[in-house]
Amino acid sequence: MLPFLLPLFFVDLANAYSWHFEETPKQCTNVTVQISGSDGKGPYRILIVPYGSTPFSNNTEVRVIQDKEFPSDSATSITFQLPFPANSQYVAVVSDATGFGSGGTSVVGSVGDSLDSSCYDASKSVSPQFNFSIEPENQVVQCQSMRILWFTNITSPNFIGIIPGGESFTVPGSDNLTQVASQGTGFSWTPNIRGGTTLLLVGGDSRGIGTGGSTLNTVSNGINNDGSCLSNDSPSSTPGTPAGGSYATGTSGTGSGSSGGSSNTGAIVGGVVGGLVAILAVVLLLFFLRRRSRLQRQQGEKPVDLLLEDEGDERSPRNAELPQYYEPEPFIVPDPTVASDSGRGSIDGRPISQLLSDRSGTPDGTSSAAGRKGPMRTLRPVNIIQHDDAGPSEPPPVDEEPETVELPPAYTNIRK
């Protein structure tokens, strides 16, 4: 916020007093200029210079430069008629006894409309009391010498430079006149103004400021862009609130430049607050997105044990071990050389089916419960019925040789 307020602070220091229009200037009506502050030195005066082209479609120019001096040395206000048509533009400069432009220069203002049009004749153009020109023609180049000249005999020539919304100054050199063939009377001047600056040149003589009219120029950088003449003291343009005080630039109603400054400050504060809110919203959004992504990643990495876990059991498996009743067991083929009296294979006098049924195929309640947090699940009762469809085997006849059944080797002697 401070960088935006510093220019206004220095404006107040550079201009010991301020001024403003009591009301927005309107076509052919009286306007009042009021001086504020006690640091100025009378008499005051205000210069109003037409800016831009005429508002009339027939291109008639009815505006004349207005140079108004306050009624007395102690007067701090002046009222006068402004003979400018509606929708025309102007720039105002206020001065006191200390020098030209001491009160500051306004930005470009616009004249409001009114029912009174008696102050001008739209069918006739006005002309200055003498004309001046510049050489090179229509060229004002930064740090490049130029010549201001005229062909009329005048006394006490004087020229001023006006930068809308910036500084106004007296053009030096008018007391060192020279005569040049085909260029009349004039003097040389090197503009110490930065390229791109809008500049109004106003000519005058012993009859007053503005008797020679004005020209509107834009300072050029030139081919070489020479900046050797520029310094911190060079005239500059400061767009915005005019130097020297408040000023109404609207086309209707009343107002002052101070209200424009308040609007700018409010806009700056609103922009800063809005930016902070937007940044905070983005940070919160990123935080929630990262948190959700982390939770999803943790859930994706969590192992699911379909064998050991009950619902709500957060215990992780140990070394991916399976319960005893889910561990695979190899099928053991009995020795083919051993046979029972009933003709079935047996080991140690027990049928193979009995051996297989003796495996720990039924879950061990103690081992299963030890690896769980909760109590052992209750197994529902099951009745097992074994059917022998073919009936018991009959012993082979004595006179017949037993049938030989060849089985594949058991590979019992192989060691890992």
Secondary structure, 3 states (H helix, E strand, C coil): CHHHHHHHHHHHHHCCCEEEECCCCECCCEEEEEEECCCCCCCCEEEEEEECCCCCCCCCCCCCCEEEECCCCCCCEEEEECCCCCCCEEEEEEEECCEEEEEEECCCEECECCCCCCCCCCCCCCCCCCCEEEECCCCCECCCCEEEEECCCCCCCEEEEECCCECEEECCCCCCCEEECCCEEEEEECCCCCCCCEEEEEEEECCEEEEEEEEEEECECCCCCCCCCCCCCCCCECCCCCCCCCCCCCCCCCCCHHHHHHHHHHHHHHHHHHHHHHHHHHHHHHHHHHHHHHHHHHHHHCCCCCCCCCCCCCCCCCCCCCCHHHCCCCCCCCCCCCCCCCCCCEECCEEHHHHHHCCCCCCCHHHHHHCCCCCCCCCCCCCCCCCCCCCCCCCCCCCCCCCCCCCCCCCCCCCC
